[in-house]
Amino acid sequence: MASHRTLQVPPIEPKVFTSLKEIDAGITKLRYRIQDLEQLASQEIRYDDQEVRNVESNIQSTIQDVFGSNSPEFDEHKHHDIGDYIMNPENLNQQSFAKGILRSKAMLENLISRLKEKKSDFSQPEEKHSPTTEMPYVDLQRIDELRAISSSKFDLTKLIRLCEELNSSHNNGNLFAIAMLTRAIIDHVPPIFDFAKFSEVSSNYKGTKSFKESMNHLQNSLRSIADSHLHVQIRSKEILPTKTQVNFSADLDVLLAEIVRLLK
């Protein structure tokens, strides 16, 4: 008689990280998912939009990737949903979704805090002069979305290259270049919105209220700062820009997200 083997379920056990670099990579991936949630909120996405399902799936996959399939973290969140929509009227579903975004962000921030605590497990301190792990200026996922677009009307090659050079300038601390490249992007994309100038995009494009606010910030603040670095001639005294001054990454991501939405 053939014997039957009982399938053994692997025990739940915390992941053992092997390096500070691995932990920092996990933190970066979880921060990408927080950006995804913030994007859902800023674009006023409906609770039943497919993009919500995509973000939920990405959150689950990232937790599995960072902590492992048998980790308590993945066991707790492997069925994570942003909102609770069981038999609710539509307006309550949207409210539940909005609250769920905040809860999901808090959950991811808590996982990031756990990873930061795990750094204490390593006896060797990081080198004092090693560069810190920073988010890219243009989200890598957004660049991948642009690459995936096949448009018969617009060639996105230059736009993608400008985004890549923005990230390179950000990594190397080239702050003048950040301002100028971001200005170049907003001057490059108006035809996608059926306008000739970016001022027309910020004033006349029928986007959401939050989209218009971001575009006005790019049109007014970014353009003024970039123009000052491009056109002001040498003076007896100068002051250099800071990362804070040239940080328009969130507003730029809103612009690029709308481009992806229009062309995909």
Secondary structure by P-SEA (a helix, b strand, c coil): cbbbbccccccbbbbbbccaaaaaaaaaaaaaaaaaaaaaaaaccccccaaaaaaaaaaaaaaaaacccccccccccccccccccccccaaaaaaaaaaaaaaaaaaaaaaaaaaaaacccccccccccccccccccccaaaaaaaaacccccccaaaaaaaaaaaaaaaaacaaaaaaaaaaaaaaccccccccccaaaaaccccccaaaaaaaaaaacaaaaaaaaacccccccbbbbbccccccaaaaaaaaaaaaaaacc
